[in-house]
């Protein structure tokens, strides 16, 4: 059956053309703005690029920890054993009810010192795993703050991802699970072949949004001394007395954040459309 193209009124075409022209002029003006501060751009861009990579790696490791904690909390939240459900609920509600900044301060300056006094130092264990020689120069001297920053962000976002996972699993009608079990599929087969493929379509958009927000929340790690993108941007901008040049350094830092976050949103939409087509085919 031949599809009919949707009708587009003439005024909408004109409006679309005006928008494209304005967008092109805005891009040209922004390129001119970058060119006018080309010396500052060439001076600070390499250092901000390195800080952006640090931010990206911290985000990735924090996300991995958050996925693990979120999956465990989701399993406990859906478990018939009530103490597990209670513990999961306390974890989720406590994290969602307290500021992220306070949690990072507790992890960076409180829990680390407390565990060390008790004779258990997870930072040192991770340090020993990363390198045979504890004085290896490949390991950052700020690894202590980076390590507890990852723990803090992972612990925080694990609670939010737990709600994302739970809503995705509970969004699948129970009749599908009952039908698959009646057809002879085991509980594990039902989960992996019926429930999870459909739940991924529900989980993917909020999961990506949480990852992007996590990457932006890495800026909060400045309070515990992590050399991430916001920290380096402020370090370069604060000593500058020229307000226009100082503003440009902050704009440059925002550009690196945009370069990190925008591809993730596009990748999420691509995967979502692809999985929707595969589900309907």
C-alpha positions as CSV (number, residue, x, y, z in Angstrom):
1,X,0.0,0.0,0.0
2,X,1.4,3.3,-1.0
3,X,1.9,5.8,1.7
4,X,0.7,9.4,1.2
5,X,3.0,12.2,2.2
6,X,1.7,14.4,5.0
7,X,0.4,17.8,3.9
8,X,2.6,20.7,4.9
9,X,1.1,24.2,4.7
10,X,3.1,26.9,2.9
11,X,3.5,29.0,6.0
12,X,5.2,26.0,7.7
13,X,7.7,25.7,4.9
14,X,8.5,29.4,5.1
15,X,8.9,29.1,8.9
16,X,11.2,26.2,8.5
17,X,13.3,28.1,6.0
18,X,13.6,31.1,8.3
19,X,14.6,28.8,11.1
20,X,17.4,27.2,9.0
21,X,18.6,30.6,8.0
22,X,18.7,31.9,11.6
23,X,20.5,28.7,12.6
24,X,23.1,29.1,9.9
25,X,23.7,32.7,10.9
26,X,24.0,31.7,14.5
27,X,26.6,29.1,13.7
28,X,28.6,31.6,11.7
29,X,28.4,34.2,14.5
30,X,29.6,31.6,17.0
31,X,32.5,30.6,14.8
32,X,33.4,34.2,14.6
33,X,33.3,34.4,18.4
34,X,35.6,31.4,18.7
35,X,38.0,33.0,16.1
36,X,38.2,36.2,18.0
37,X,39.5,34.3,21.1
38,X,41.6,31.9,19.1
39,X,44.7,32.5,21.3
40,X,42.8,31.6,24.5
41,X,41.2,28.6,22.7
42,X,44.6,27.2,21.7
43,X,46.0,27.8,25.1
44,X,43.3,26.1,27.3
45,X,41.6,23.6,24.9
46,X,44.3,20.8,25.3
47,X,44.0,21.0,29.1
48,X,40.2,21.1,29.1
49,X,40.2,18.1,26.6
50,X,42.2,16.1,29.1
51,X,39.8,17.1,31.9
52,X,36.9,16.1,29.7
53,X,38.4,12.7,29.3
54,X,38.7,12.5,33.1
55,X,35.1,13.5,33.4
56,X,34.0,10.8,30.9
57,X,36.0,8.0,32.5
58,X,34.6,9.0,36.0
59,X,31.1,9.0,34.5
60,X,31.6,5.5,32.9
61,X,32.9,3.9,36.0
62,X,30.2,5.6,38.1
63,X,27.6,4.4,35.7
64,X,28.9,0.8,35.9
65,X,28.7,0.9,39.7
66,X,25.2,2.5,39.6
67,X,24.0,-0.2,37.2
68,X,25.2,-2.9,39.6
69,X,23.7,-1.3,42.7
70,X,20.5,-0.4,40.8
71,X,20.1,-4.0,39.6
72,X,20.6,-5.4,43.1
73,X,18.2,-2.8,44.6
74,X,15.6,-3.7,41.9
75,X,15.9,-7.4,42.6
76,X,15.5,-6.7,46.3
77,X,12.6,-4.4,45.7
78,X,10.7,-7.1,43.7
79,X,11.7,-9.9,46.0
80,X,8.9,-11.6,48.1
81,X,11.1,-11.5,51.2
82,X,10.0,-8.3,53.0
83,X,13.3,-7.4,54.8
84,X,15.0,-7.2,51.4
85,X,12.2,-4.9,50.1
86,X,12.5,-2.8,53.2
87,X,16.3,-2.4,52.8
88,X,15.9,-1.5,49.1
89,X,13.2,1.1,49.9
90,X,15.4,2.7,52.6
91,X,18.3,2.9,50.3
92,X,16.3,4.5,47.4
93,X,14.4,6.9,49.6
94,X,17.5,8.0,51.6
95,X,19.5,8.7,48.5
96,X,16.6,10.6,46.8
97,X,15.8,12.5,49.9
98,X,19.4,13.9,50.6
99,X,21.4,16.3,48.4
100,X,24.0,14.8,46.1
101,X,26.5,17.3,47.1
102,X,26.2,16.3,50.8
103,X,26.6,12.6,49.8
104,X,29.8,13.4,47.9
105,X,31.2,15.3,50.9
106,X,30.4,12.3,53.2
107,X,32.1,9.9,50.8
108,X,35.1,12.1,50.1
109,X,35.9,13.2,53.7
110,X,33.9,11.0,56.0
111,X,33.5,7.4,54.9
112,X,37.1,7.1,53.5
113,X,38.7,8.1,56.8
114,X,36.3,6.0,58.8
115,X,37.1,2.8,56.8
116,X,40.8,3.5,57.1
117,X,40.6,3.7,60.9
118,X,38.8,0.4,60.9
119,X,41.6,-1.2,58.9
120,X,39.6,-1.6,55.7
121,X,40.6,0.7,52.9
122,X,38.9,-0.1,49.5
123,X,40.8,2.7,47.9
124,X,44.1,0.9,48.6
125,X,42.7,-2.3,47.3
126,X,41.7,-0.7,44.1
127,X,45.1,1.0,43.9
128,X,46.9,-2.3,44.3
129,X,44.7,-3.9,41.6
130,X,45.6,-1.0,39.2
131,X,49.3,-1.2,39.7
132,X,51.9,-3.6,41.1
133,X,54.1,-0.8,42.4
134,X,52.2,1.6,44.7
135,X,54.4,4.5,43.5
136,X,53.6,3.9,39.8
137,X,53.4,7.2,38.0
138,X,50.5,6.0,35.8
139,X,48.2,6.3,38.8
140,X,47.1,9.8,39.5
141,X,48.1,11.3,42.9
142,X,44.5,12.4,43.2
143,X,43.3,8.8,42.9
144,X,42.0,8.9,46.5
145,X,39.5,11.7,45.6
146,X,38.6,10.2,42.2
147,X,37.9,6.8,43.8
148,X,35.5,8.1,46.4
149,X,34.0,10.4,43.9
150,X,33.1,7.4,41.7
151,X,31.7,5.6,44.8
152,X,29.6,8.6,45.7
153,X,28.1,9.1,42.3
154,X,27.6,5.4,41.7
155,X,25.9,5.1,45.1
156,X,23.7,8.1,44.3
157,X,22.6,7.1,40.8
158,X,22.2,3.4,41.7
159,X,19.0,4.5,43.6
160,X,17.6,6.4,40.6
161,X,18.5,3.6,38.2
162,X,16.7,1.2,40.5
163,X,13.5,3.1,40.0
164,X,14.1,3.1,36.2
165,X,14.7,-0.7,36.1
166,X,11.7,-1.4,38.3
167,X,9.4,0.8,36.3
168,X,10.6,-0.9,33.1
169,X,10.0,-4.4,34.4
170,X,6.6,-3.6,36.0
171,X,5.6,-1.9,32.7
172,X,5.3,-5.2,31.0
173,X,1.8,-6.7,31.4
174,X,1.8,-9.7,33.7
175,X,-0.3,-11.6,31.2
176,X,2.7,-12.0,29.0
177,X,4.7,-13.7,31.8
178,X,1.7,-15.9,32.6
179,X,1.3,-16.9,28.9
180,X,5.0,-17.7,28.5
181,X,5.0,-19.9,31.6
182,X,1.9,-21.7,30.4
183,X,3.6,-22.4,27.1
184,X,6.4,-24.3,29.0
185,X,9.1,-21.6,29.3
186,X,11.0,-21.4,32.5
187,X,11.1,-18.3,34.7
188,X,14.6,-17.5,33.4
189,X,13.6,-18.0,29.8
190,X,10.6,-15.7,30.3
191,X,12.8,-13.0,31.8
192,X,15.5,-13.0,29.1
193,X,13.3,-13.7,26.0
194,X,10.0,-12.0,26.8
195,X,10.3,-9.4,29.6
196,X,13.7,-7.9,29.2
197,X,13.6,-7.2,25.4
198,X,10.4,-5.2,25.9
199,X,11.6,-3.6,29.1
200,X,14.7,-2.2,27.4
201,X,12.5,0.0,25.2
202,X,11.0,1.5,28.4
203,X,14.3,1.7,30.3
204,X,16.5,3.2,27.6
205,X,15.3,6.8,27.4
206,X,15.4,7.5,31.2
207,X,18.6,5.5,31.5
208,X,20.3,7.7,29.0
209,X,18.9,10.8,30.7
210,X,20.4,9.6,34.0
211,X,23.8,9.0,32.3
212,X,23.8,12.5,30.9
213,X,22.8,14.0,34.2
214,X,25.5,11.9,35.9
215,X,28.1,13.3,33.6
216,X,27.0,16.8,34.3
217,X,27.0,16.1,38.1
218,X,30.6,15.2,37.9
219,X,31.0,19.0,38.3
220,X,30.0,18.5,41.9
221,X,33.2,16.6,42.5
222,X,35.0,19.9,42.6
223,X,34.1,20.0,46.3
224,X,36.4,17.0,47.0
225,X,39.2,18.1,44.7
226,X,38.7,15.9,41.7
227,X,40.4,17.5,38.6
228,X,37.3,17.1,36.3
229,X,36.1,19.5,33.6
230,X,34.4,22.0,35.8
231,X,37.3,22.1,38.2
232,X,39.8,22.8,35.5
233,X,37.5,25.4,33.8
234,X,37.1,27.3,37.0
235,X,40.9,27.1,37.7
236,X,41.7,28.7,34.4
237,X,38.9,31.3,34.4
238,X,39.1,32.6,38.0
239,X,42.6,34.3,37.7
240,X,41.6,36.1,34.5
241,X,40.7,39.8,35.0
242,X,39.2,40.4,31.5
243,X,35.5,39.6,31.9
244,X,35.1,38.8,28.2
245,X,38.0,36.4,28.2
246,X,36.8,34.8,31.5
247,X,33.4,34.3,30.0
248,X,35.0,32.6,26.9
249,X,36.8,30.1,29.1
250,X,33.5,29.1,30.7
251,X,31.9,28.9,27.3
252,X,34.7,26.7,26.2
253,X,34.1,24.4,29.1
254,X,30.4,24.3,28.3
255,X,31.3,23.3,24.7
256,X,33.2,20.2,26.0
257,X,30.2,19.2,28.2
258,X,28.0,19.5,25.1
259,X,30.5,17.4,23.1
260,X,30.2,14.7,25.8
261,X,26.4,14.7,26.3
262,X,25.0,15.4,22.8
263,X,26.3,12.2,21.1
264,X,24.8,10.1,24.0
265,X,21.3,11.5,23.4
266,X,21.6,10.9,19.6
267,X,22.9,7.3,20.3
268,X,20.0,6.7,22.6
269,X,17.4,7.8,20.0
270,X,19.1,5.7,17.3
271,X,19.1,2.6,19.5
272,X,15.5,3.2,20.5
273,X,14.3,3.5,16.9
274,X,16.3,0.4,15.9
275,X,14.9,-1.7,18.8
276,X,11.4,-0.5,18.0
277,X,11.7,-1.6,14.4
278,X,13.1,-5.0,15.4
279,X,10.3,-5.5,17.9
280,X,7.6,-4.7,15.4
281,X,9.2,-6.7,12.5
